Every structure is written in C-alpha cells, then in structure tokens.
C-alpha cells in the first residue's frame, strides 16, 4: 500500500444512544469526546442511534406486516378491483 494516502485507522468506542451499551473496535471516525475503557486507555467516543443491541431486527421486536398485501389494500381502498 502507498503510504500517506489512507486515513488514520485507530481504536474507537461506539456507544448505543438507546441502550448505553459500548463496544471497542477500530475505525477511521474521530470524535472530540473520549471515554476511559476497562483496559486503562482513553479512546474517542462516538454515540450512534442504532446498533445490534437496540435494532428491532436483532432484538426480536420487529413488526410483522399484516397478511394483506399493500397492493391489495390500495386497490380495495380506491375501488380498483
């Protein structure tokens, strides 16, 4: 790889805004906010709206569409049957 053309790839802590769960990973994202991690180091903190800890698909709270399809409902509503 060429030197000097790639962004800085460093450890970052991501926090789920809904649940507060944090995880340490590597990213090119940066932040002014920091957090002290359990290993004794300080890392940039990035707060995100949704992670697998709060996403409805992964938590099992995903809504199921009704058995009637959208097209059929549209046709029934506007008399196109």
C-alpha positions in Angstrom: 0.0 0.0 0.0 1.1 3.5 -0.6 2.0 5.5 2.4 0.2 8.8 3.2 -3.0 8.1 1.2 -5.0 6.1 3.7 -7.0 7.7 6.6 -5.9 7.0 10.2 -7.4 3.7 11.4 -7.4 3.6 15.2 -9.4 2.2 18.1 -12.7 3.9 18.8 -15.5 3.2 21.3 -19.1 3.2 20.0 -22.0 3.7 22.4 -25.6 2.9 21.6 -27.7 6.0 22.4 -30.8 3.9 23.3 -29.2 1.2 25.5 -25.9 2.7 26.6 -24.0 -0.5 25.5 -20.4 0.3 24.4 -18.0 -1.7 22.3 -14.4 -1.1 21.3 -13.5 -1.5 17.6 -11.3 0.1 15.0 -12.5 2.9 12.7 -11.4 5.9 10.8 -14.1 8.0 12.6 -13.0 10.6 15.1 -14.6 12.5 17.9 -13.7 15.2 20.5 -15.5 13.1 23.2 -13.5 10.5 25.0 -14.1 7.6 27.3 -11.9 5.6 29.7 -12.0 1.9 28.7 -11.6 -1.1 31.0 -8.0 -1.6 29.8 -7.0 1.7 31.3 -6.7 3.6 28.0 -8.7 6.6 26.8 -10.4 6.3 23.4 -12.5 8.6 21.2 -16.3 8.0 21.9 -18.8 8.0 19.1 -22.5 7.8 20.0 -24.7 6.1 17.4 -28.5 5.9 17.3 -28.8 2.2 16.5 -26.6 -0.9 17.0 -27.4 -4.6 17.0 -28.2 -4.1 20.7 -31.2 -1.9 20.0 -32.2 -2.6 16.4 -35.7 -4.2 16.2 -34.5 -7.0 13.9 -31.8 -8.2 16.3 -33.9 -7.7 19.5 -36.9 -9.6 18.2 -39.2 -6.6 18.4 -39.5 -6.2 14.6 -43.1 -5.5 13.5 -44.7 -8.0 11.1 -46.8 -6.7 8.3 -50.4 -7.8 8.2 -51.2 -10.7 6.0 -53.0 -8.5 3.5 -50.6 -7.0 1.0 -50.1 -3.3 0.3 -51.2 -3.5 -3.3 -54.5 -5.3 -2.4 -55.2 -2.8 0.3 -54.6 0.1 -2.1 -56.9 -1.5 -4.7 -59.6 -2.1 -2.1 -59.3 1.4 -0.7 -59.6 3.2 -4.1 -62.0 0.8 -5.7 -59.8 -0.7 -8.4 -60.8 -4.3 -8.0 
